[in-house]
Amino acid sequence: TILLDFKSYKFAKSTYLRSFLNVLLALDGVVALLMGLAIYFQSNSLMLISILLSCKIFLLHFLSASADNSSSLVVQTTKTYLHHVGNFLFLSNRLPNVVLIVAVWRFISMSGHALPFIADLCKWPPALFEHMNWIINRSRTALIMLAVLLCLLFADIRREFAVSAVGHLSYLLVRIGPVFRVGAKYFDNPIEKKRWSNELTDLQRLYILFVQFTYPLFAFEIGTMMAACLYFLLLRVMNTPQFIDDIHQEGCVLV
């Protein structure tokens, strides 16, 4: 659909299509839960439905920012898709509890995608919208911490997260970039927000966050995601020999 330049077609400019895509975007949390349940129950039909909904019926790139060419749009859309489904890559139902943990994690985390739609539908005052957005944002950080904590406490959960660590890394790495470079919710002053987004280098941002410690909550969120990335990477690397032994014993093929 990107190569065929669907965005230039007449139907792409329809307000009905845009409204439909916004509804699908608002359902991202529910779709994540469906994908987890599809793995839990080993349901191909439920998985197919969740995949179609998560890629917005192959029109996910309509929600991406404008790009200079098709290649950059493919990259943007791939990042968006990894943000939506990355945690479910390499996830199996050998330990059903882990599937449910990941499904609930992503359901709550992506419920924030529904907030603008619900706020507009229910005519929320700005203060209520900001409050709910604050709760969802804090919940995302808390759920990442909970996932790492469960891995530290339970060996079987740790092993399953090690198997699917690459998927969790893809989600975290895709998310950390925009949060780090924009940080919109942490700046009340528009001038300060513009300076952070457009005028500072990444090294300057890191210095302000972790040396000057100017924005404690911002530093905590970024630090949590960075620590989780490192932890899942270490899990994957440290457990590779065991994965290879299991594959040889079970006669499986490593892809």
C-alpha positions as CSV (number, residue, x, y, z in Angstrom):
1,T,0.0,0.0,0.0
2,I,3.0,2.3,0.5
3,L,4.6,1.4,-2.8
4,L,1.2,1.8,-4.6
5,D,0.9,5.3,-3.0
6,F,-2.5,4.7,-1.5
7,K,-2.3,8.0,0.2
8,S,-2.7,9.8,-3.1
9,Y,-5.9,8.0,-3.9
10,K,-9.3,9.7,-3.6
11,F,-10.6,7.3,-0.9
12,A,-7.6,8.2,1.3
13,K,-8.8,11.8,1.7
14,S,-12.2,10.6,2.9
15,T,-13.2,11.8,6.4
16,Y,-14.9,8.5,6.9
17,L,-11.7,6.6,6.4
18,R,-9.8,8.9,8.7
19,S,-12.5,8.5,11.4
20,F,-12.4,4.7,10.9
21,L,-8.6,4.7,11.3
22,N,-8.8,6.8,14.4
23,V,-11.3,4.3,15.9
24,L,-8.8,1.5,15.2
25,L,-6.0,3.5,16.8
26,A,-8.2,4.0,19.9
27,L,-8.6,0.2,20.0
28,D,-4.9,-0.6,20.1
29,G,-5.0,-1.6,23.7
30,V,-7.9,-4.1,23.0
31,V,-6.0,-5.4,20.0
32,A,-2.9,-6.0,22.1
33,L,-5.1,-8.0,24.5
34,L,-6.6,-10.0,21.6
35,M,-3.1,-10.8,20.3
36,G,-2.1,-12.1,23.7
37,L,-5.2,-14.2,24.0
38,A,-4.6,-15.6,20.4
39,I,-1.2,-16.9,21.6
40,Y,-2.6,-18.1,24.9
41,F,-5.4,-20.1,23.2
42,Q,-3.3,-20.9,20.1
43,S,-6.1,-19.4,17.9
44,N,-5.0,-18.7,14.3
45,S,-8.3,-16.9,13.5
46,L,-7.9,-14.6,16.5
47,M,-4.3,-14.0,15.6
48,L,-5.3,-13.1,12.0
49,I,-7.9,-10.6,13.3
50,S,-5.5,-9.0,15.7
51,I,-2.8,-8.7,13.1
52,L,-5.2,-7.0,10.6
53,L,-6.4,-4.6,13.3
54,S,-2.9,-3.8,14.5
55,C,-1.7,-2.9,11.0
56,K,-5.0,-1.0,10.4
57,I,-5.9,-3.3,7.5
58,F,-2.6,-2.5,5.8
59,L,-3.2,1.3,6.1
60,L,-1.1,1.9,9.2
61,H,1.2,4.2,7.2
62,F,-1.7,6.7,6.9
63,L,-1.2,7.5,10.6
64,S,2.6,8.0,10.2
65,A,4.1,11.5,9.8
66,S,4.7,12.7,6.3
67,A,8.0,11.4,4.8
68,D,10.3,12.5,2.0
69,N,10.1,9.2,0.2
70,S,8.7,5.7,0.3
71,S,11.8,4.3,2.1
72,S,11.5,6.7,5.0
73,L,7.8,6.0,5.2
74,V,8.5,2.3,5.4
75,V,10.9,2.8,8.2
76,Q,8.4,5.0,10.1
77,T,5.6,2.5,9.6
78,T,7.8,-0.4,10.7
79,K,8.7,1.4,13.9
80,T,5.1,2.1,14.6
81,Y,4.2,-1.5,14.0
82,L,7.0,-2.8,16.2
83,H,5.7,-0.4,18.9
84,H,2.3,-2.1,18.7
85,V,3.3,-5.8,18.4
86,G,7.0,-6.0,19.4
87,N,6.3,-7.6,22.8
88,F,4.5,-10.5,21.2
89,L,7.3,-11.5,18.8
90,F,8.9,-14.8,19.8
91,L,6.4,-15.2,22.6
92,S,5.1,-18.7,23.1
93,N,2.4,-20.2,25.4
94,R,4.8,-22.7,27.1
95,L,4.2,-20.6,30.2
96,P,0.7,-19.2,29.8
97,N,1.2,-16.8,32.8
98,V,3.9,-14.9,30.9
99,V,1.5,-14.5,27.9
100,L,-1.1,-13.0,30.2
101,I,1.4,-10.7,31.8
102,V,2.6,-9.4,28.5
103,A,-1.0,-9.0,27.2
104,V,-2.2,-7.1,30.3
105,W,1.0,-5.0,30.2
106,R,0.4,-3.9,26.6
107,F,-3.3,-3.5,27.0
108,I,-2.9,-1.0,29.8
109,S,0.1,0.6,28.1
110,M,-1.6,1.2,24.8
111,S,-4.9,2.3,26.4
112,G,-3.4,5.8,26.2
113,H,-4.0,5.7,22.4
114,A,-7.7,5.8,23.2
115,L,-7.6,8.9,25.4
116,P,-7.9,11.6,22.7
117,F,-10.8,9.7,21.1
118,I,-12.6,9.2,24.4
119,A,-11.9,12.8,25.5
120,D,-13.4,14.1,22.3
121,L,-16.4,11.7,22.4
122,C,-17.2,12.5,26.1
123,K,-16.3,16.2,25.9
124,W,-13.7,15.9,28.7
125,P,-12.4,19.2,30.1
126,P,-8.6,19.6,29.5
127,A,-7.8,19.1,33.1
128,L,-9.4,15.7,33.2
129,F,-7.7,14.6,30.0
130,E,-4.3,15.7,31.4
131,H,-4.9,13.8,34.6
132,M,-5.9,10.6,32.8
133,N,-2.9,11.0,30.5
134,W,-0.6,11.4,33.6
135,I,-2.0,8.2,35.1
136,I,-1.4,6.2,31.8
137,N,2.1,7.5,31.5
138,R,3.0,6.6,35.1
139,S,1.4,3.2,34.5
140,R,3.6,2.5,31.5
141,T,6.7,3.0,33.6
142,A,5.3,1.0,36.5
143,L,4.5,-1.9,34.2
144,I,8.0,-2.0,32.8
145,M,9.4,-2.1,36.3
146,L,6.9,-4.9,37.3
147,A,8.0,-7.0,34.3
148,V,11.7,-6.7,35.3
149,L,10.8,-7.4,38.9
150,L,8.9,-10.6,38.0
151,C,11.9,-11.7,36.0
152,L,14.2,-11.2,39.0
153,L,11.9,-13.0,41.4
154,F,10.8,-16.1,39.3
155,A,13.2,-18.2,37.3
156,D,10.5,-19.6,34.9
157,I,9.2,-16.1,34.1
158,R,12.8,-14.9,33.6
159,R,13.5,-17.7,31.1
160,E,10.4,-17.0,29.0
161,F,11.2,-13.3,28.9
162,A,14.7,-14.2,27.8
163,V,13.3,-16.2,24.9
164,S,11.1,-13.2,23.8
165,A,13.6,-10.5,24.9
166,V,14.3,-9.3,21.3
167,G,10.6,-8.5,20.9
168,H,10.5,-6.5,24.2
169,L,13.7,-4.7,23.2
170,S,12.1,-3.7,19.8
171,Y,9.1,-2.1,21.7
172,L,11.3,-0.3,24.2
173,L,13.8,1.0,21.7
174,V,11.1,2.3,19.4
175,R,9.4,4.0,22.3
176,I,12.4,5.5,24.0
177,G,13.5,7.6,21.1
178,P,10.4,9.8,20.7
179,V,9.9,10.1,24.4
180,F,13.5,11.2,24.9
181,R,13.7,13.6,22.1
182,V,10.2,15.2,22.6
183,G,9.4,14.8,26.3
184,A,6.3,17.0,25.6
185,K,4.4,16.1,28.8
186,Y,7.3,17.3,31.0
187,F,7.5,20.9,29.7
188,D,4.8,23.4,30.6
189,N,6.7,26.2,28.9
190,P,6.4,26.1,25.1
191,I,9.8,27.8,24.7
192,E,11.4,25.2,26.9
193,K,9.7,22.4,25.0
194,K,10.8,23.8,21.7
195,R,14.4,24.2,22.9
196,W,14.5,20.6,24.1
197,S,13.0,19.2,20.9
198,N,14.8,21.3,18.3
199,E,18.0,22.9,19.7
200,L,19.7,20.4,22.0
201,T,21.8,17.4,21.0
202,D,21.3,14.0,22.5
203,L,24.4,14.4,24.7
204,Q,23.1,17.7,26.0
205,R,19.7,16.1,26.8
206,L,21.4,13.2,28.7
207,Y,23.6,15.7,30.6
208,I,20.5,17.8,31.6
209,L,18.6,14.6,32.6
210,F,21.2,12.5,34.5
211,V,23.9,15.0,35.6
212,Q,22.0,18.2,36.3
213,F,18.9,16.1,37.1
214,T,16.7,19.0,36.1
215,Y,13.6,16.9,35.4
216,P,13.5,14.0,37.9
217,L,10.3,12.3,36.6
218,F,11.5,12.6,33.0
219,A,14.9,11.1,34.0
220,F,13.2,8.3,35.9
221,E,11.1,7.3,32.9
222,I,14.0,7.4,30.5
223,G,16.3,5.6,33.0
224,T,13.7,2.9,33.6
225,M,13.4,2.2,29.9
226,M,17.2,2.2,29.4
227,A,17.7,-0.1,32.3
228,A,15.0,-2.5,31.0
229,C,16.6,-2.5,27.6
230,L,20.0,-3.5,29.1
231,Y,18.4,-6.1,31.3
232,F,16.5,-7.8,28.5
233,L,19.6,-7.7,26.3
234,L,21.6,-9.4,29.0
235,L,18.9,-12.0,29.5
236,R,18.9,-12.8,25.9
237,V,22.7,-13.1,25.6
238,M,23.2,-15.0,28.9
239,N,20.6,-17.6,28.0
240,T,21.7,-18.2,24.4
241,P,23.7,-21.4,25.3
242,Q,20.7,-22.9,27.0
243,F,18.5,-22.1,24.1
244,I,20.9,-23.9,21.7
245,D,21.0,-27.0,24.0
246,D,17.2,-27.0,24.2
247,I,17.0,-26.9,20.4
248,H,19.4,-29.8,20.0
249,Q,17.5,-31.9,22.5
250,E,14.1,-31.1,21.0
251,G,15.2,-31.5,17.4
252,C,14.0,-28.0,16.5
253,V,15.3,-25.6,13.9
254,L,16.7,-22.2,15.0
255,V,15.5,-19.5,12.6
